[in-house]
Amino acid sequence: MNYGILQSQISNTNYELNMIKKTYVSEKPYRSIVKAISWRMIGTIDTVFISFLIVGNIKFALSIGGVELFTKMFLYFLHERLWNKIKFGKVEQKPIDYQI
């Protein structure tokens, strides 16, 4: 029996099993940060506009928008990171097996 070929087959099988374990894609934290910033910019503009319509004072509306900009960005980041750990709704991506 050729132990070199057997060892190679075992090594390939271990590699394939390890690749199967890594089927879910997750996002890097910096992606969540950029998403939080872009979303909060939109949300803050909306909040300032609505606050101005309600209170009629632009300084007060800007102060409301300024506070909620940072609190909601932080909460959104935590929310994104938590959801990134949950496999619910993620699509499996099998590794592509290239053979030359």
PAKOL-323142 format. One line per 4 residues: number of its first residue (from 0); their letters; for each residue x, y, z of N, C-alpha, C, CB. Coordinates in nm, 3 decimals. Glycine has a CB too. Layout:
BEGIN
NUM = a = X/Y/Z/X/Y/Z/X/Y/Z/X/Y/Z ~ ... .
//
This chain:
BEGIN
0 = mnyg = 0.085/-0.118/0.000/0.000/0.000/0.000/0.089/0.124/0.000/-0.096/0.000/0.122 ~ 0.055/0.221/-0.082/0.132/0.344/-0.093/0.080/0.444/0.009/0.126/0.402/-0.237 ~ 0.156/0.462/0.117/0.113/0.550/0.226/0.116/0.697/0.186/0.199/0.527/0.348 ~ 0.199/0.735/0.091/0.205/0.873/0.044/0.074/0.916/-0.021/0.319/0.891/-0.055 .
4 = ilqs = 0.017/0.829/-0.105/-0.111/0.859/-0.171/-0.222/0.863/-0.067/-0.142/0.753/-0.280 ~ -0.223/0.769/0.028/-0.324/0.765/0.132/-0.318/0.892/0.218/-0.306/0.639/0.220 ~ -0.197/0.933/0.255/-0.180/1.054/0.335/-0.228/1.177/0.257/-0.033/1.071/0.377 ~ -0.200/1.181/0.127/-0.245/1.291/0.043/-0.397/1.295/0.037/-0.187/1.278/-0.098 .
8 = qisn = -0.462/1.178/0.026/-0.608/1.173/0.022/-0.668/1.219/0.154/-0.655/1.031/-0.012 ~ -0.606/1.178/0.265/-0.655/1.221/0.397/-0.640/1.372/0.411/-0.578/1.148/0.510 ~ -0.528/1.424/0.367/-0.503/1.568/0.374/-0.606/1.644/0.291/-0.361/1.600/0.326 ~ -0.635/1.597/0.170/-0.736/1.661/0.085/-0.874/1.655/0.149/-0.739/1.594/-0.053 .
12 = tnye = -0.908/1.541/0.211/-1.037/1.527/0.277/-1.048/1.624/0.394/-1.057/1.382/0.325 ~ -0.942/1.639/0.473/-0.944/1.733/0.584/-0.961/1.875/0.534/-0.815/1.722/0.666 ~ -0.895/1.910/0.424/-0.908/2.042/0.366/-1.052/2.066/0.322/-0.813/2.059/0.246 ~ -1.112/1.967/0.255/-1.250/1.981/0.209/-1.346/1.995/0.326/-1.289/1.861/0.124 .
16 = lnmi = -1.325/1.920/0.434/-1.411/1.931/0.551/-1.397/2.068/0.615/-1.377/1.822/0.652 ~ -1.277/2.120/0.623/-1.257/2.254/0.678/-1.325/2.359/0.592/-1.108/2.285/0.691 ~ -1.322/2.345/0.460/-1.385/2.441/0.371/-1.537/2.436/0.385/-1.343/2.415/0.227 ~ -1.592/2.317/0.408/-1.736/2.304/0.424/-1.781/2.376/0.551/-1.776/2.154/0.429 .
20 = kkty = -1.701/2.374/0.655/-1.735/2.442/0.780/-1.744/2.592/0.761/-1.632/2.409/0.887 ~ -1.672/2.648/0.666/-1.666/2.792/0.645/-1.758/2.834/0.531/-1.522/2.835/0.616 ~ -1.886/2.801/0.543/-1.977/2.830/0.434/-2.053/2.961/0.451/-2.075/2.717/0.420 ~ -2.057/3.016/0.572/-2.131/3.140/0.593/-2.038/3.259/0.581/-2.201/3.139/0.729 .
24 = vsek = -2.085/3.361/0.514/-2.007/3.481/0.493/-2.046/3.581/0.602/-2.030/3.541/0.350 ~ -1.948/3.644/0.663/-1.978/3.749/0.760/-1.912/3.879/0.715/-1.929/3.708/0.903 ~ -1.963/3.986/0.769/-1.911/4.117/0.732/-1.805/4.161/0.832/-2.025/4.221/0.725 ~ -1.712/4.239/0.786/-1.609/4.296/0.872/-1.671/4.412/0.952/-1.486/4.345/0.788 .
28 = pyrs = -1.618/4.439/1.073/-1.672/4.549/1.153/-1.669/4.684/1.082/-1.596/4.560/1.282 ~ -1.565/4.711/1.001/-1.559/4.841/0.934/-1.674/4.859/0.836/-1.425/4.857/0.862 ~ -1.725/4.752/0.778/-1.841/4.763/0.689/-1.963/4.808/0.770/-1.869/4.628/0.618 ~ -1.979/4.752/0.889/-2.090/4.793/0.974/-2.077/4.938/1.016/-2.097/4.703/1.098 .
32 = ivka = -1.955/4.984/1.040/-1.933/5.124/1.078/-1.973/5.217/0.963/-1.786/5.147/1.118 ~ -1.929/5.185/0.841/-1.962/5.269/0.726/-2.113/5.269/0.700/-1.887/5.220/0.601 ~ -2.176/5.153/0.713/-2.321/5.146/0.696/-2.392/5.228/0.802/-2.368/5.001/0.702 ~ -2.344/5.223/0.926/-2.406/5.300/1.034/-2.394/5.449/1.006/-2.340/5.265/1.169 .
36 = iswr = -2.278/5.494/0.962/-2.258/5.637/0.934/-2.348/5.683/0.821/-2.110/5.664/0.899 ~ -2.352/5.608/0.712/-2.433/5.651/0.598/-2.582/5.652/0.633/-2.408/5.559/0.477 ~ -2.626/5.551/0.706/-2.767/5.545/0.743/-2.802/5.657/0.841/-2.800/5.408/0.804 ~ -2.714/5.685/0.935/-2.742/5.790/1.034/-2.742/5.929/0.971/-2.640/5.785/1.146 .
40 = migt = -2.664/5.950/0.869/-2.667/6.079/0.800/-2.806/6.102/0.741/-2.559/6.085/0.688 ~ -2.861/6.000/0.679/-2.997/6.009/0.623/-3.099/6.027/0.736/-3.030/5.882/0.539 ~ -3.085/5.946/0.840/-3.179/5.954/0.952/-3.173/6.086/1.025/-3.151/5.842/1.049 ~ -3.053/6.143/1.039/-3.039/6.269/1.111/-3.100/6.384/1.032/-2.891/6.298/1.138 .
44 = idtv = -3.081/6.385/0.902/-3.144/6.488/0.819/-3.296/6.481/0.837/-3.106/6.470/0.669 ~ -3.350/6.361/0.836/-3.493/6.341/0.856/-3.537/6.391/0.994/-3.529/6.193/0.839 ~ -3.460/6.356/1.098/-3.493/6.397/1.234/-3.489/6.549/1.250/-3.398/6.332/1.333 ~ -3.387/6.613/1.195/-3.376/6.758/1.203/-3.495/6.823/1.132/-3.243/6.807/1.141 .
48 = fisf = -3.529/6.773/1.017/-3.642/6.828/0.940/-3.772/6.815/1.018/-3.654/6.757/0.804 ~ -3.800/6.697/1.070/-3.924/6.674/1.145/-3.925/6.757/1.274/-3.941/6.523/1.178 ~ -3.809/6.761/1.342/-3.800/6.841/1.465/-3.827/6.987/1.436/-3.662/6.825/1.530 ~ -3.774/7.038/1.326/-3.798/7.178/1.290/-3.945/7.202/1.261/-3.713/7.216/1.168 .
52 = livg = -4.010/7.109/1.191/-4.153/7.123/1.163/-4.235/7.126/1.292/-4.201/7.009/1.073 ~ -4.194/7.050/1.391/-4.270/7.040/1.517/-4.244/7.160/1.608/-4.236/6.910/1.590 ~ -4.114/7.191/1.630/-4.082/7.295/1.727/-4.063/7.433/1.665/-3.957/7.258/1.801 ~ -4.034/7.440/1.536/-4.019/7.567/1.468/-3.890/7.643/1.501/-4.133/7.653/1.500 .
56 = nikf = -3.795/7.576/1.563/-3.670/7.639/1.602/-3.555/7.557/1.545/-3.659/7.651/1.758 ~ -3.478/7.615/1.452/-3.373/7.539/1.383/-3.260/7.499/1.479/-3.315/7.620/1.267 ~ -3.226/7.585/1.576/-3.120/7.550/1.671/-3.159/7.429/1.756/-3.088/7.670/1.763 ~ -3.283/7.429/1.801/-3.331/7.317/1.880/-3.338/7.190/1.795/-3.470/7.348/1.940 .
60 = alsi = -3.383/7.202/1.671/-3.392/7.087/1.580/-3.252/7.030/1.552/-3.460/7.128/1.448 ~ -3.153/7.118/1.534/-3.016/7.072/1.511/-2.957/7.005/1.634/-2.926/7.188/1.469 ~ -2.992/7.054/1.753/-2.940/6.991/1.874/-3.001/6.852/1.894/-2.970/7.079/1.997 ~ -3.128/6.837/1.862/-3.191/6.704/1.867/-3.122/6.611/1.768/-3.344/6.714/1.837 .
64 = ggve = -3.102/6.659/1.645/-3.036/6.578/1.542/-2.894/6.543/1.580/-3.036/6.650/1.411 ~ -2.821/6.636/1.642/-2.683/6.610/1.681/-2.670/6.502/1.787/-2.619/6.736/1.731 ~ -2.761/6.503/1.883/-2.758/6.401/1.989/-2.793/6.265/1.933/-2.855/6.438/2.103 ~ -2.902/6.259/1.858/-2.946/6.128/1.807/-2.852/6.072/1.701/-3.086/6.139/1.750 .
68 = lftk = -2.775/6.157/1.636/-2.678/6.109/1.537/-2.583/6.008/1.601/-2.599/6.227/1.477 ~ -2.527/6.043/1.714/-2.426/5.957/1.778/-2.487/5.840/1.854/-2.341/6.039/1.871 ~ -2.597/5.864/1.924/-2.657/5.754/2.000/-2.710/5.645/1.908/-2.770/5.806/2.090 ~ -2.777/5.685/1.802/-2.835/5.585/1.711/-2.728/5.518/1.625/-2.940/5.649/1.623 .
72 = mfly = -2.619/5.588/1.594/-2.510/5.526/1.519/-2.447/5.414/1.602/-2.404/5.631/1.479 ~ -2.427/5.442/1.729/-2.369/5.341/1.819/-2.464/5.221/1.832/-2.341/5.403/1.959 ~ -2.592/5.247/1.852/-2.689/5.139/1.864/-2.699/5.057/1.735/-2.826/5.195/1.901 ~ -2.694/5.125/1.621/-2.700/5.055/1.492/-2.579/4.964/1.474/-2.708/5.155/1.376 .
76 = flhe = -2.461/5.013/1.511/-2.339/4.932/1.501/-2.352/4.805/1.586/-2.215/5.013/1.545 ~ -2.397/4.820/1.710/-2.415/4.702/1.796/-2.518/4.606/1.737/-2.458/4.745/1.937 ~ -2.625/4.661/1.683/-2.731/4.581/1.621/-2.675/4.502/1.502/-2.848/4.670/1.576 ~ -2.596/4.567/1.416/-2.535/4.502/1.300/-2.442/4.389/1.341/-2.458/4.605/1.216 .
80 = rlwn = -2.359/4.414/1.442/-2.262/4.313/1.486/-2.334/4.193/1.545/-2.164/4.372/1.588 ~ -2.441/4.217/1.619/-2.519/4.108/1.675/-2.582/4.024/1.564/-2.627/4.162/1.769 ~ -2.644/4.089/1.467/-2.707/4.017/1.357/-2.604/3.945/1.271/-2.788/4.112/1.272 ~ -2.483/3.995/1.266/-2.379/3.929/1.187/-2.341/3.794/1.247/-2.254/4.018/1.178 .
84 = kikf = -2.364/3.776/1.375/-2.333/3.649/1.441/-2.444/3.545/1.424/-2.309/3.673/1.590 ~ -2.561/3.589/1.380/-2.676/3.500/1.364/-2.679/3.447/1.221/-2.810/3.574/1.398 ~ -2.695/3.316/1.207/-2.694/3.254/1.074/-2.828/3.267/1.001/-2.657/3.109/1.085 ~ -2.932/3.307/1.071/-3.066/3.319/1.013/-3.064/3.410/0.890/-3.165/3.374/1.118 .
88 = gkve = -3.113/3.360/0.777/-3.126/3.440/0.657/-3.000/3.454/0.574/-3.173/3.573/0.692 ~ -2.890/3.392/0.615/-2.767/3.400/0.537/-2.767/3.290/0.432/-2.642/3.389/0.628 ~ -2.706/3.317/0.320/-2.700/3.221/0.211/-2.570/3.144/0.221/-2.711/3.292/0.073 ~ -2.581/3.014/0.206/-2.460/2.931/0.207/-2.383/2.952/0.079/-2.495/2.783/0.224 .
92 = qkpi = -2.253/2.966/0.093/-2.166/2.976/-0.023/-2.060/2.868/-0.013/-2.101/3.117/-0.034 ~ -2.073/2.769/-0.096/-1.973/2.663/-0.098/-1.847/2.715/-0.167/-2.028/2.536/-0.170 ~ -1.731/2.676/-0.117/-1.609/2.719/-0.183/-1.601/2.662/-0.324/-1.485/2.677/-0.102 ~ -1.545/2.741/-0.414/-1.529/2.697/-0.552/-1.406/2.609/-0.559/-1.518/2.818/-0.650 .
96 = dyqi = -1.421/2.492/-0.615/-1.311/2.399/-0.626/-1.247/2.414/-0.764/-1.358/2.252/-0.601 ~ -1.130/2.472/-0.765/-1.057/2.490/-0.890/-0.961/2.372/-0.910/-0.979/2.625/-0.890 ~ -0.963/2.318/-1.025/-0.868/2.214/-1.060/-0.800/2.251/-1.190/-0.937/2.075/-1.071 ~ -0.673/2.241/-1.189/-0.595/2.275/-1.308/-0.541/2.149/-1.371/-0.479/2.373/-1.274 .
//
